[in-house]
Structure formats: structure tokens, C-alpha cells
Amino acid sequence: MTNQDATTVDSAPPSAPAVWRPAFNPWLIAAAVMLATFMEVLDTSISAVALPHIAGSLSATTDEATWVLTSYLVSNAIILPASGWLANYFGRKRFLLGSIILFTFSSLLCGSALSLPMLIASRVIQGATGGALQPMSQAILLESFPPAKRGEAMAAFAIGVVVAPILGPTLGGWLTDNYSWRWAYYINLPVGLLAVILINLLVEDPPYLRNVRPKKIDGIGFGLMAVGLGTLQILLDKGQELDWLASAEIRWLAGISLVTLIGFIVRELTTHEPIVHLNVFANRNFAVGTFLVTMIGVILYSAITLQPLYLQTMMGYPALAAGWAVSPRGLGALLAMPVVGVLTSRLDMRKMIGVGFILFTLSMYMLGDINLQITAWSIGWPTFWTGVGMGCAFVPLATITMGDLPEKEMGNAAGLFNLQRNIGGSIGISITTTLLAREAQSYQAAMAGKLDPASMNLVTRLHALAHAFEGHFNAVEALRRSQATIYGHLLQQSMLKAYVHDFRLLAVISLVCLLCVFFLKRVKPGRRPAVH
């Protein structure tokens, strides 16, 4: 070999490290992990319609039965941000399998509960073990697909996290009406068993996660996080029921949550081995993306709460019919997500996110035109476009939010991303239900103040109603019933105006979010973040 040859060999750049690829087709892996995700997200909403049946079966009040929902959300929120650390400690595949097995077993315990405390305890276990399923599934999907195909992977993930809470009330109502509320939990057993088998066969830990086991748990950080998120979730869930800051209990919850969450943030930013890596928020796309997904949670869960409530309380729809009336949201999302998943590798994802928020704005504005003479189509059509907007916004947002992050941060980032969506949902439900009650009272007072007893229109209407009642009652009772009828109409109209106000507020929130999309940096579809 000549000196020139030797120099050429010595100066040759080192070969790039081999890019890890899973042993099985990524779509098989997607199907396996999405089974678990769909099952878990479904359980966040499937129990809601069964609460009256649960309360009656277990000799509890409806207020006591709401802890079936609250206990699940609290334990779920606590585990979500810690799921990345737990996956590193136990191994992602082992942790995911263990979570699915415990979630499925706790579903069996829920279905066979003989008392409300037993059901609530089982729901705590179910929420804690289910909290890891969403972020772990998302991280596995992002790692299993090449960067150019991650939009399609997020489309598969979005089917679970977006469509499942939409289908939950309808499926829960059907199971409860035709079988028993217990089947809302028993339905998880075959799904969980199949998910365990498929994940055990198809999923593997990537090489860069096999030697990163943390030395010890940040017990102080985890304790502060558990108390802070737990009290926050209870505060949001019970605030309207207890009249917010007028209640000493709510004031205590707010103070404890604020102090512990601030302590948690300080702790995680200063300790050497944090349980949650908050420095990921230094990435602009991740910070803006998590804010936007929080707002999506506000918009989506607010609409999911308001629409069936309006149809049942104002239009007289039974629960199952109300569920069917809002089901076009799921259809719109299902039709949009596969298309958007493909387009994320070809178009600027920011434009698709913008289209999603435009559709949110328009659909919420359309719902703001509701009245007491509308048909199911008047609700179904804007609801369909809300679903299309979900597909347009959520898939590219999940992709672009984590598009600049190192692959080893995917689990930690996915936990925070999903936590923010859930917190957004809790905030949205709390705000809209509170505004609904208080605006109805405000409109009622304003409208009652404008009723002039000397008004000829009012006097004529009262006499007409009294004349109609006189065929069945004496004159005094007929007059009393005519006045009650007028007052009933006033209450109905004030409640209608409150619903209109809430939907239009959601339209304004959606429009503001559209402006925030401009703060996202473009991520090229084929870009692969560095592995640190």
C-alpha cells in the first residue's frame, strides 16, 4: 500500500451508525399498540352514561358515583408524565406489557365490584396502569416508522385517542341498556388479552433504550407531582358542584395544587435525575405544540359534553339517540386521518394544522346558531366538520411537536403531550359547564327584568294560556299555570342563550389557536433527530 493510499484510508470519514429498524412490519406493530390505546381511552368516557345504573346497582347517590370517573382521571394524570421514566427503569416493552395486564385485570375487578368503594379502588388501579398506554404507544409508533412515515403512524394513533372518547358514550349506552353496566368493563378483557399476545410477539426495545436504566427514583419529585396533579384534577372535576372558590374545600385544593406543582417544577429543573425531563419545553415546537394540544382538549371535550347535554335537556332526546346524533364527529375523524397521515410527508404540516383550527372555528360558530326547532342534521353537519378538523389538526400536530426531539426523549415527551391533552379536556369541561350554569342565571335575571306586567303582548299571552287551562282547572289555578308556563319559556330561552354563548366562545378559542400555529417551526418530513 502506498503512502497516498494509507493517507486516504486514515482520513476516510467514519461510517454512520446503522439506523435501527424493528424486526416486524411497522403497521403490525401499530395495530398491536393501538389495541391497548383504544381500550384505555375508551374507558375515559364509556363509564359516564352508566353512572345512574352504577349508582342504583351499588346503592349509592349519583354524586357519590361520579368518583368512578374522578378516581380514574386522577390516577391517570399522575402516571402520564412519569411514564417515560418508568419505561426506562423497567424496560419499555416489559412496562407496557405489565401495564396492559394490570389494566385488563383491574377491568375485571371493576366489572365484578360488589360495592362502590371496591369499584373506585379498582378504577384507581385501572387509571394508573392505563396512564402509560397512550404515551408508550405513541413513542413506539414514532420509533418504529421512518421519519417520512411518522405522519401515517400518528394517524393510526389519533384514531384511538380521538375517536375512542367519541364512541365511548354511544357504546357505553348500548351496553348498559342491552346488557349491564358491568359489560362496559368486561369488554376490555378480550381486547387486553389480544394486545398482550401481539405486543409480546411484535414489539422490541430499541438499542438506545437498553442501557439507560436510571439509578433511583426521584421520590420527592414524584410525590409533589402526584399531589399537585391529583388535587388539580379533583378541583376541576368538583369545582362547579362545590361552587368553586366559595367552597373552603376548593380553596384548599387550589392552594395545595399551586404550591406542590411549583415545587415540582423547581425540583425537576434542579435535580440530577428528574422523573420528568421538563427541559424538553425548551424546544419551541414542543412548547407550542403542547399548548395547542391542550386547546384541542378544551375544544373537543367541551363539545363532547355540551352537545349531548343540549340534545337531552333541551330537545328531549334519549341518551342513545343523543349519542347517535353526535356520532358524525367520529366519522369525520376516521375519514380525514388516513388522508392527512399520507399528506404529512408531502405538505407543510403547519398548513394542515391551520386548516384543522379553521374547521373548528367554523363548526363551533355553526353550533352557535342552534335553536329549539333544529333537527338532528343541524347538529350532525357541524359535528362532522369538527371530526374532519380533528383529523387535520391532531395528526400533523403530534408529528411536528416531537419532530425535532431526540428519539430517546420520545417516551418522556409523549407522556407530557398526552397529559396536556387530558388536562385541557378537564379544563374545558369545567369551564363550559360552569359558564353554562352561570350564564343561564344571568340571562334569566336580565330577561325577567324586561318583562313588563303592563305589556299588552304579555297580558294577551297570559289570558290565552289561562283560557286554555280553564277547561281543566279553576280560574285561579289556570292563571297560576299560565304564569308558570311563561316562566318555563323564559328559563328555556335563557338556557338556550347560554349554550349559544358557550359554542361561540369555543369558536373564538379556535380562532386564537389558529394564530398560534404561526409560531411552529417547519419540520421537514424526512428529517431524523439526532440520537443523544
Residue pairs with C-beta under 8 A, 6 or more apart in sequence:
1 9
17 531
19 528
20 143
20 206
20 207
20 208
22 29
22 143
22 144
22 202
22 203
22 204
23 204
24 202
26 141
26 144
26 145
26 149
26 153
27 156
28 198
28 202
29 140
29 141
29 144
29 202
29 203
30 141
30 144
30 145
30 153
30 156
30 157
31 156
31 198
32 195
32 198
32 199
32 201
32 202
32 203
33 96
33 136
33 137
33 140
33 141
33 195
33 199
33 203
34 137
34 156
34 157
34 159
34 160
35 191
35 194
35 195
35 198
36 96
36 100
36 103
36 133
36 137
36 192
36 195
36 199
37 133
37 134
37 137
37 138
37 157
37 160
37 161
37 164
38 159
38 160
38 163
38 164
38 191
39 103
39 133
39 188
39 191
39 192
39 195
40 103
40 130
40 133
40 134
41 134
41 160
41 161
41 164
41 165
41 168
42 164
42 165
42 167
42 168
42 171
43 72
43 107
43 126
43 130
43 168
43 185
43 188
44 72
44 73
44 76
44 164
44 165
44 168
44 422
45 164
45 165
45 168
45 169
45 172
45 304
46 168
46 169
46 171
46 172
46 175
46 184
47 54
47 68
47 69
47 72
47 172
47 184
48 69
48 168
48 169
48 172
49 169
49 172
49 173
49 176
49 319
49 323
50 172
50 173
50 175
50 176
50 181
50 184
51 62
51 65
51 66
51 68
51 69
52 62
52 65
53 176
53 180
53 181
54 60
54 65
54 68
54 116
54 119
54 181
55 61
55 62
55 64
55 65
57 181
58 65
58 113
58 114
58 115
58 116
58 119
59 116
60 116
63 241
64 116
65 116
66 237
67 116
67 120
68 116
68 119
68 120
68 123
69 237
70 233
70 234
70 237
70 238
71 120
71 123
71 124
71 127
72 123
72 124
72 126
72 127
72 130
73 127
73 233
73 237
73 422
73 426
74 124
74 127
74 229
74 230
74 233
74 234
75 123
75 124
75 125
75 126
75 127
75 128
75 131
76 127
76 128
76 130
76 131
76 422
77 131
77 229
77 230
77 232
77 233
77 419
77 422
77 423
78 128
78 131
78 225
78 226
78 229
78 230
79 86
79 127
79 128
79 129
79 131
79 132
80 131
80 132
80 134
80 135
80 415
80 416
80 418
80 419
80 422
81 225
81 229
81 275
81 276
81 415
81 416
81 419
82 222
82 225
82 275
82 276
82 415
83 95
83 131
83 132
83 135
83 136
83 411
83 414
83 415
84 135
84 139
84 276
84 277
84 409
84 411
84 412
84 413
84 414
84 415
85 214
85 217
85 218
85 275
85 276
85 412
86 95
86 132
87 95
87 96
87 132
87 136
87 139
87 209
87 411
88 209
88 212
88 213
88 214
88 411
89 95
89 213
89 214
89 217
90 98
91 205
91 209
91 210
92 136
92 139
92 140
92 205
92 209
92 411
93 199
93 203
93 204
93 205
95 132
95 136
96 132
96 133
96 136
96 137
96 140
96 199
96 203
97 196
97 199
97 200
98 129
99 129
99 130
99 132
99 133
99 136
100 129
100 133
100 192
100 195
100 196
100 199
101 192
101 196
102 125
102 129
103 126
103 129
103 130
103 133
103 188
103 192
104 188
104 189
104 191
104 192
104 193
104 196
106 122
106 123
106 125
106 126
106 129
107 126
107 185
107 186
107 188
107 189
107 192
108 185
108 186
108 189
109 118
109 122
109 125
110 119
110 122
110 123
110 126
110 182
110 185
111 182
111 183
111 184
111 185
111 186
112 182
113 119
113 122
134 160
134 161
134 414
134 418
135 411
135 414
135 415
135 417
135 418
136 411
136 414
137 157
137 160
138 154
138 157
138 398
138 410
138 414
138 417
138 418
139 410
139 411
139 413
139 414
140 203
141 150
141 153
141 154
141 156
141 157
142 150
142 153
142 154
142 402
142 407
142 410
142 414
143 206
143 407
143 410
144 153
145 152
145 153
146 526
146 528
147 403
147 525
147 526
147 527
147 528
148 345
148 525
148 526
149 345
150 344
150 399
150 403
150 525
151 340
151 341
151 342
151 343
151 344
151 345
151 349
151 395
151 396
151 399
151 525
152 338
152 341
152 342
152 344
152 345
153 341
154 341
154 344
154 394
154 395
154 396
154 398
154 399
155 337
155 338
155 340
155 341
155 342
155 344
155 391
155 395
156 341
157 398
158 333
158 337
158 390
158 391
158 394
158 395
158 398
159 333
159 334
159 337
161 394
161 418
161 421
162 300
162 333
162 337
162 390
162 391
162 394
163 330
163 333
163 334
165 300
165 301
165 304
166 304
166 326
166 327
166 329
166 330
166 333
166 387
167 327
167 330
169 304
169 308
169 319
169 323
170 320
170 323
170 324
170 327
171 184
171 187
172 184
173 319
173 320
173 323
174 320
175 181
175 183
175 184
175 187
176 183
176 184
177 320
206 407
208 407
208 408
208 531
209 408
212 408
214 273
215 273
216 273
217 275
218 267
218 268
218 271
218 273
218 274
218 275
220 267
220 271
221 264
221 267
221 268
221 271
221 274
221 275
221 276
222 275
224 260
224 261
224 263
224 264
224 267
225 260
225 261
225 264
225 275
225 276
227 256
227 257
227 260
228 256
228 257
228 260
228 261
228 263
228 264
229 257
229 261
229 419
231 253
231 254
231 256
231 257
231 260
232 253
232 257
232 261
232 423
233 426
234 253
235 250
235 253
235 254
235 257
236 426
236 427
236 429
236 430
237 426
237 430
238 249
238 250
239 250
239 430
239 434
240 430
240 433
240 434
240 437
242 249
242 250
243 250
244 250
244 434
245 251
245 254
265 278
267 274
268 274
268 275
268 276
268 277
268 278
269 278
269 279
276 412
276 415
276 416
277 409
277 412
280 286
280 405
280 409
280 412
280 413
280 416
281 287
281 290
283 404
283 405
284 519
284 520
284 521
285 400
285 401
285 402
285 403
285 404
285 520
285 521
285 523
286 401
286 402
286 404
286 405
286 413
286 417
288 401
288 516
288 519
288 520
289 397
289 398
289 400
289 401
289 402
289 417
289 520
290 401
290 416
290 417
290 420
291 420
291 516
292 353
292 393
292 397
292 513
292 516
292 517
293 394
293 397
293 398
293 401
293 417
293 420
293 421
293 424
294 420
294 421
294 423
294 424
294 427
295 424
295 509
295 510
295 513
295 516
296 390
296 393
296 394
296 397
296 421
296 424
296 513
297 420
297 421
297 422
297 423
297 424
297 425
297 426
297 427
297 428
298 424
298 425
298 427
298 428
298 431
298 506
298 509
299 360
299 364
299 428
299 506
299 509
299 510
300 386
300 390
300 425
300 428
301 424
301 425
301 426
301 428
301 429
302 428
302 429
302 431
302 432
302 502
302 506
303 329
303 364
303 367
303 383
303 386
303 503
303 506
304 326
304 329
305 428
305 429
305 432
305 433
306 432
306 436
306 499
306 502
306 503
307 322
307 325
307 326
307 367
307 379
307 383
308 319
308 322
308 323
308 325
308 326
310 370
310 379
310 499
311 317
311 321
311 322
311 325
311 326
311 379
312 318
312 319
312 322
313 495
314 372
314 492
314 495
314 496
314 499
315 372
315 374
317 325
325 376
325 379
325 380
325 383
326 379
326 380
326 383
328 380
328 381
328 383
328 384
328 387
329 383
329 384
329 386
329 387
329 390
330 387
331 384
331 387
332 383
332 384
332 385
332 386
332 387
332 388
332 389
332 390
332 391
333 387
333 388
333 390
333 391
334 387
334 391
335 387
335 388
335 391
336 387
336 388
336 389
336 390
336 391
336 392
337 391
337 394
337 395
339 391
340 352
340 391
340 392
340 395
340 396
341 395
343 352
344 352
344 395
344 396
344 399
344 525
345 525
345 526
346 525
348 522
349 396
349 397
349 399
349 400
349 522
349 523
350 396
350 400
350 517
350 518
350 520
350 522
352 392
352 393
352 395
352 396
353 392
353 393
353 396
353 397
353 400
353 517
353 520
354 514
354 517
355 389
355 392
355 393
356 389
356 390
356 391
356 392
356 393
356 394
356 397
357 389
357 393
357 510
357 511
357 513
357 514
357 517
358 389
358 514
359 385
359 386
359 388
359 389
359 392
360 386
360 389
360 393
360 506
360 507
360 510
360 513
361 507
361 510
361 511
361 514
362 382
362 385
362 507
363 382
363 383
363 385
363 386
363 389
364 382
364 386
364 503
364 504
364 506
364 507
364 510
365 503
365 504
365 507
366 381
366 382
366 385
367 379
367 382
367 383
367 503
367 506
368 500
368 503
368 504
368 507
369 500
370 378
370 379
370 496
370 499
370 500
370 503
371 496
372 492
372 496
398 417
399 523
400 520
400 523
401 413
401 417
402 410
402 413
402 414
402 417
403 523
403 527
403 529
404 521
404 523
404 529
405 413
405 529
406 529
406 530
406 531
406 532
407 529
407 531
408 531
408 532
432 502
432 505
432 506
435 498
435 501
435 502
435 505
436 495
436 498
436 499
436 502
437 498
439 497
439 498
439 501
439 502
440 491
440 494
440 495
440 497
440 498
441 494
443 493
443 494
443 495
443 497
443 498
444 490
444 491
444 494
447 490
447 493
447 494
448 490
451 458
451 490
452 458
453 459
458 486
461 486
462 479
462 482
462 483
462 486
463 482
465 481
465 482
465 485
465 486
466 475
466 478
466 479
466 481
466 482
467 478
468 482
469 477
469 478
469 481
469 482
470 478
472 478
473 481
